[in-house]
Amino acid sequence: MGVQNKDPKKTLLLVCEEGEEEYDPEVYDSLDVDIRYIEDEATLTKEYVDNLEEDTGADRILIEYNGMWNTSLPRRIWDPQQIYEIMLVDTTTFEMYLNNLKALIADKIRTADMMLFKRCNEEPEKLAMYRRSARALNNHVDIVFRNDDGEIELDQAVLLPFDPDSDPLNIEDDTFAAFFIDTMENPDRYVGKTVNYTGMVFTTKSEKGHSFLLGRIAMTCCAEDLTLFGFICDYDGDIGEIRKDDWLNITCVMEKEYSEKYGIWHPICKVTKLSRCEEREKVIDVK
């Protein structure tokens, strides 16, 4: 790496956790990168950072954050709108951390703008499961998989635990979470497709026909960390009053609508047939 690659912007690099390899001062000096090491979480304050920024004349700040420190600390120092957070994940240890430090890992995933999975030597099906676990916690995070040869492209449609080309598409209890996540991410894949699934009614609204929210509760990392996975359903038929906590089997045609509030397209179920059914497992795992 030579000086000819020097970026015109001066960079302040704050290192809060030393990794497997050290930064080479000569290389980074030539690139106008000023490296400062921070060993104590209490040292990282707005006043400290402001003074460093003034002393170095930095145009931008990069921070290699300590994964064990408070995730909210950077947002007390910098404007959250100016932060782009990249979470680096060692795939060889990710499952172990998920199993033993679920709450800690979940906090990091929720705030990340990008997750970069490295050392990806796992089977594609397992990588797809990691991706769904991340999406369940943060629907907007960019996810990248890399091995020693570079970025890996995963065909999500092939790796789903059901055949998305089936029509009608029958969604079972153990595939509902994967179906919900993929539908929210790729609504166009399902538009016009007939789908059968079972869920619990969470909210209802009766104006013209019936409108209700139907789905399951997903356990995204632990028993204390639950997320609602539910679809908006519209039904013009009459089966009597649909109440909260009712369980329904439905057949629907998937469509999509634009949300002005959130600025996104989201799936919606146009129900063609429904029937009441016995209660199922309300809480499901994300797989």
Secondary structure, 3 states (H helix, E strand, C coil): CCHHHCCCCCEEEEECCCCCCCCCHHHHHHCCEEEEECCCHHHCCHHHHHHHHHHHCCCEEEEECCCCCCCCHHHHHCCHHHCCCEEEEEHHHHHHHHHHCHHHHHHHHHHCCEEEEECCCCCHHHHHHHHHHHHHHCCCCEEEEEECCEEECCCHHHHCCCCCCCCCEECCHHHHHHHHHHHHHCHHHCCCCEEEEEEEEEEEEECCCEEEEEEEEEECCCCCCEEEEEEEEEECCCCCCCCCCCEEEEEEEEEEEEECCCCEEEEEEEEEEEEECCCCCCEEECC
